[in-house]
Amino acid sequence: MARLLLSKAADAVKLQRFVSPQQLRCFASSVAEADNALVFKAKQQLAEIQAAGTFKVERQIITPQAASVGVLDLAQPVLNFCANNYLGLSNHPLVVEAARKALDTHGYGLSSVRFICGTQDLHKQLEARISAFHGSEDTILYPSCFDANAGLFEALLGPEDAVISDELNHASIIDGIRLCKAKRFRYKHMDMIDLEHKIMEAEDAGARLKLIATDGVFSMDGDVAPVGDIVALAHHHGAQVFTDECHATGFVGATGRGTDEHCNVLGQVDIINSTLGKALGGGTGGYTTGKADVITLLRQRSRPYLFSNSLAPCMVAASIAVFDLLSSSSTLRDSLQENTDYFRRQMAAAGFSIRPGSHPIVPIMLGDAALANKMAAAMLEKGVYVVGFSYPVVPKGTARIRVQLSAAHQREHLDKAIAAFKDVGKQLGVIE
């Protein structure tokens, strides 16, 4: 290897006599790239992704997030049916104003982690508001819910413990579990018989602490976990329950408290993680809420909390404003549910295969990845922005368009989207 490098260096010296500096730089760059195994591997994998038709392209939105958005290189605004903006709060004037005021009163950033000099009064106020909202004892903030999930299991569970996880849990839960040393058990999706079998396997393995982990709502299907049944099994077997409420907080349940409220076990879930980045304004931030001692332990041991910068003051202030809105009225939640029920009825009547349920995530099941991408492109031409999802985001053979409803959608928005789906569906042979 050393002789090879010297040989190439000698070649470069000889080339200096015959080529320009610019040409020499190009030569050196090409040699470095050819020798770079990482670049070669990346190119190989990118080619495979493109060949599979699953290469993701990021469209550039040039307006605030809303029911209708401007997209770079498109002449007209398009209706947005693929955002997590469930309550339409991403650009709500009260939320924006709260963020703007915090810039004046608390600055832009803190340049510190929480335990050094990165905790402001706003952070403690928001944590208290979240605890009051969920009826829990304490809350800890993170830069995102991905970080909250990454920091949970490693800090709380050891090799003598067990975590029992739904097979379709979000990637962040899976990654968080991988970081801990607990025994791992995986049960079939929302299958309570299999869950109980796995709990008993954990008991037979001598697990000291048994933590059942599930999404409250599964993001690709809109399935609502049977949290009431899970809690009942946990009580029977002396286990604890963790739920990720990212696609539930603010709008699932009679007052938007989440799947524990929806399943009539409000306050009986031991640990709840959720996000400030979806229904609750769509900014950044996540949190864990639960028993005070558990939260205190996370403050001492959770690595994403200890080694990540504090959440920006403007984001914190905006989130406080969101909880003010949620506590004052259920109008947005009610509008979202009305939109969801209407869209689901109309799409089912049109002949589309949609997963049953009542959640504003409405998967239009297509099966084929290429078909899903073709339908999404055709919908965009008709002024409706949706996205096709396929393997590895969802299991092979279950490609779909994932529609997400918002309280910001008006009836005319829904009707335009439904009409576009019908036209495109007939053109592509999805419906008759």
HELIX and SHEET records of a PDB file:
HELIX    1   1 ALA A    2  LEU A   15  1                                  14    
HELIX    2   2 PRO A   21  ASP A   35  1                                  15    
HELIX    3   3 ALA A   37  ALA A   51  1                                  15    
HELIX    4   4 PRO A   93  HIS A  106  1                                  14    
HELIX    5   5 ARG A  114  CYS A  117  1                                   4    
HELIX    6   6 ASP A  121  HIS A  134  1                                  14    
HELIX    7   7 CYS A  145  LEU A  156  1                                  12    
HELIX    8   8 ALA A  171  LEU A  179  1                                   9    
HELIX    9   9 MET A  192  ASP A  204  1                                  13    
HELIX   10  10 VAL A  227  HIS A  237  1                                  11    
HELIX   11  11 THR A  259  HIS A  262  1                                   4    
HELIX   12  12 ALA A  292  ARG A  301  1                                  10    
HELIX   13  13 ARG A  303  LEU A  306  1                                   4    
HELIX   14  14 PRO A  313  SER A  328  1                                  16    
HELIX   15  15 THR A  331  ALA A  349  1                                  19    
HELIX   16  16 ALA A  369  GLU A  381  1                                  13    
HELIX   17  17 ARG A  411  GLN A  427  1                                  17    
SHEET    1   A 3 SER A  68  VAL A  69  0                                        
SHEET    2   A 3 VAL A  78  ASN A  80 -1                                        
SHEET    3   A 3 VAL A 384  TYR A 385  1                                        
SHEET    1   B 7 ASP A 138  TYR A 142  0                                        
SHEET    2   B 7 GLY A 286  GLY A 290 -1                                        
SHEET    3   B 7 ILE A 271  THR A 275 -1                                        
SHEET    4   B 7 GLN A 240  ASP A 244  1                                        
SHEET    5   B 7 LYS A 210  ASP A 215  1                                        
SHEET    6   B 7 ALA A 162  ASP A 166  1                                        
SHEET    7   B 7 LYS A 183  TYR A 187  1                                        
SHEET    1   C 3 ILE A 361  GLY A 367  0                                        
SHEET    2   C 3 ALA A 399  GLN A 404 -1                                        
SHEET    3   C 3 VAL A 387  PHE A 389 -1                                        
END                                                                             
